[in-house]
Amino acid sequence: MRPEPSPSDRITSNATLPISTGESMPMATEITQQTLAVNPATGAALVREYEAHTPRSKQLADRAQKIMPGGETRTITFHPPYPLTGDHGSGCRFTDVDGNVYYDLINNYTSLLHGHAHPVINAAVEKQLPKGTTFATALEAQTELGEILADRVASVDMVRYTNSGTEATMNAVRAARAFTGRELIVKMEGGYHGSFDDFEISVHPDLTLAGPPDEPTPVIDTRGVVHSTLREVLISPFNNVDALTRLFTQYGKDIAAIIIEPVMGAAGCIPADREFLHAAQNLARQHGALFIADEVMTFRLGYGGAQEHYGITPDLTTFAKIIGGGFPVGGFGGRTEVMSIFDARNPNAVYQSGTFNGNAITTVAGIAAMKLFPRDEVTRLNVLGDQLRDGLTRELSSHGVPGVTTGYGSMIGLHLVDGEVRNYRDGAGGNATFKRALHLALLLEGVFAAPRLMFCMSTPMNPEIVNDVIARFGRALDRTLA
Ligand SMILES: Cc1ncc(COP(=O)(O)O)c(C=O)c1O
């Protein structure tokens, strides 16, 4: 077991800054990272305009706050002063309760691959509804969806379902521990793999607590995570082969698995280097550990997931989001030898369960969603993503705002930093006040992006829509710089 880091405040603060506390406006004509700022009057005006634009959302947020802490049920969807309340959606747009229409560039954090209320997915669900929603039996649709996944993903022979990506990664790690008889897990600094203790380590670490860049100190991300988790999780910097090699040299015989998201979504859509993923795979193999690709978000990037693009063959792959056609879902799969540990015909089988695993609605919706995403659609969507990324980069540059765009294909990140973003720390800086103001300005321009400035594409989009989004982004920058 690795030595436990000293207990001094590992818990990072998630405190949010009110938008109106922005730094004062720079006097310099050329904006630099140091001088990028929001005029306090502009910040306050954006908040006022947002409130005037969304009075019914505000009213419902006040009511929601009395029954749900913060008026929310997902920490990630909160943003100050209050989040929108959605009403209905169609294709790549949705309407809030005040009647404002937005291009949806989050798509429920990448899960709504085909946008809102796709008629083919709706028809599949409507056909199933009168027949029942879930049974404590096997279902043909479970097998069919599994066959589709195994057909698309070369490394997957067999699958199991869960209700979320969190449960998928949790079970994949359990599988790795059971299969190898070891306990240590390696994850990347900045990597998010779901809301579960083993993975709530060093997702968004405060850099003052996170130790040296090439040998990060594991940091608990949220209060409530069991302190002993720090003994089970090793943290390595993304895209750093030497650091990972050192970790395996030191702890290799105790490592059950390494889990990597090929394009780190939560850290701001940071793509792995091909060499890094191959090195990680080789190190795992050399040391008898399993290599887990977390494709919960990145499965949309290739017909066979991001692993096809990178040419890797993980032992286990985790899925969620797009494979449920817009319904709650998760799944994991891999080679038969590993997945067989769950075979309930064996009295010693590893336990994995979930009341709604593979329910009829999710599986029929998932089958429809996958059939609507053949190779040429995957390519078209990735090209639309490239168009958006290029357009955002152009707008940043023409407005003189220092920043870079990242991602691959239909997943796009925007960082208000200088220089290349190849790991969590490269992208962790940036002016938080400017980011918040820009996010509000985007909402006022009818563009729904993640507050962390992440964007993703959906299949109802086309090049004209992307150009419209880029123009709105430019206007949002104008508003933020006013
Ligand atoms: C890479 C990755 N893994 C796991 C998860 C957890 O999935 P879920 O939110 O369905 O539990 C997420 C969620 O965003 C994710 O992005």
The ligand as an SDF file (V2000), in Angstrom:
LIG
                    3D

 16 16  0  0  0  0  0  0  0  0999 V2000
  -16.0630   10.4020  -18.0030 C   0  0  0  0  0  0  0  0  0  0  0  0
  -17.2280   10.2230  -17.0920 C   0  0  0  0  0  0  0  0  0  0  0  0
  -17.3200    9.1170  -16.3390 N   0  0  0  0  0  0  0  0  0  0  0  0
  -18.3570    8.9140  -15.5240 C   0  0  0  0  0  0  0  0  0  0  0  0
  -19.3530    9.8420  -15.4010 C   0  0  0  0  0  0  0  0  0  0  0  0
  -20.5020    9.5940  -14.4800 C   0  0  0  0  0  0  0  0  0  0  0  0
  -21.6670    9.3760  -15.2140 O   0  0  0  0  0  0  0  0  0  0  0  0
  -23.0950    9.6300  -14.5520 P   0  0  0  0  0  0  0  0  0  0  0  0
  -23.2530   11.0990  -14.4080 O   0  0  0  0  0  0  0  0  0  0  0  0
  -24.0540    9.0210  -15.5310 O   0  0  0  0  0  0  0  0  0  0  0  0
  -23.0980    8.9210  -13.2340 O   0  0  0  0  0  0  0  0  0  0  0  0
  -19.3100   11.0080  -16.1510 C   0  0  0  0  0  0  0  0  0  0  0  0
  -20.3720   12.0200  -16.0540 C   0  0  0  0  0  0  0  0  0  0  0  0
  -20.3260   13.0880  -16.5980 O   0  0  0  0  0  0  0  0  0  0  0  0
  -18.2140   11.2120  -17.0170 C   0  0  0  0  0  0  0  0  0  0  0  0
  -18.1060   12.3100  -17.7520 O   0  0  0  0  0  0  0  0  0  0  0  0
  1  2  1  0
  2  3  1  0
  2 15  2  0
  3  4  2  0
  4  5  1  0
  5  6  1  0
  5 12  2  0
  6  7  1  0
  7  8  1  0
  8  9  2  0
  8 10  1  0
  8 11  1  0
 12 13  1  0
 12 15  1  0
 13 14  2  0
 15 16  1  0
M  END
$$$$
